[in-house]
Amino acid sequence: MTGPWLIPLSLILTLGTFGGASLYALNQPIGKFNSWGSALTGVLVSCLIMNLAGLGSMWMWGPNMFSKAIFTIYPYIGVGLFSAF
């Protein structure tokens, strides 16, 4: 059971996060973030590898602390990463 305020609040916070990141990026000069490309790609690849490792450990040994940690932490890293992209 969730409160009726949960979905509208989630929508407002999501739109605020991505809208603010988009407005900031649109107000910057073209090419300012080109130097971030390789670092962001490296983080993306490492997150993908860690997710695959979490899936593999869950497949081999069932739910465990490693897979739980990966699947709990990664969404927050992903939001920051894709906001930066």
C-alpha positions in Angstrom: 0.0 0.0 0.0 1.3 3.4 -1.0 0.0 6.8 -0.4 -1.8 8.7 -3.2 1.0 11.3 -3.1 3.8 8.9 -4.1 3.4 8.8 -7.9 2.9 12.6 -8.4 5.8 13.3 -6.1 8.0 10.8 -8.0 7.0 12.4 -11.3 7.8 15.9 -10.1 11.2 14.9 -8.7 12.1 13.0 -11.9 11.0 15.8 -14.1 12.9 18.3 -11.9 16.1 16.3 -12.0 16.2 15.6 -15.7 14.7 19.0 -16.6 17.3 20.8 -14.5 20.2 18.8 -16.0 18.8 19.4 -19.5 18.4 23.2 -18.9 22.0 23.4 -17.6 23.4 21.5 -20.6 21.4 23.6 -23.1 22.8 26.8 -21.6 26.4 25.8 -21.9 28.5 26.5 -25.0 28.7 23.8 -27.6 31.5 21.3 -27.0 32.1 22.2 -23.3 31.4 18.6 -22.2 33.4 16.8 -24.9 36.2 16.1 -22.5 33.8 14.2 -20.3 33.0 11.6 -23.0 35.7 9.1 -22.3 35.2 9.2 -18.5 31.5 8.8 -18.8 31.9 5.9 -21.3 34.3 4.2 -18.9 31.8 4.5 -16.0 29.0 3.2 -18.3 31.1 0.1 -19.3 32.1 -0.6 -15.7 28.4 -0.4 -14.6 27.4 -2.8 -17.3 30.2 -5.2 -16.3 29.2 -5.0 -12.6 25.5 -5.6 -13.5 26.5 -8.6 -15.6 28.6 -9.9 -12.6 25.7 -9.4 -10.3 23.4 -11.3 -12.6 26.0 -14.1 -13.0 26.4 -14.4 -9.2 22.7 -14.5 -8.7 22.3 -17.1 -11.4 25.1 -19.3 -9.9 24.5 -18.9 -6.2 21.1 -17.4 -5.9 20.3 -14.1 -4.2 23.4 -13.0 -2.3 25.0 -9.9 -0.7 27.0 -9.0 -3.8 24.0 -9.1 -6.2 21.8 -7.2 -3.7 24.5 -4.5 -3.3 24.9 -4.2 -7.1 21.1 -3.9 -7.7 20.6 -1.5 -4.8 23.5 0.9 -5.6 23.5 0.9 -9.4 20.2 2.8 -10.0 21.6 5.8 -8.1 24.8 5.7 -10.1 22.8 5.3 -13.3 20.7 8.4 -12.6 23.8 10.5 -12.1 25.6 8.9 -15.1 22.8 9.5 -17.5 22.1 13.0 -16.2 25.8 13.7 -17.0 25.5 12.2 -20.4 
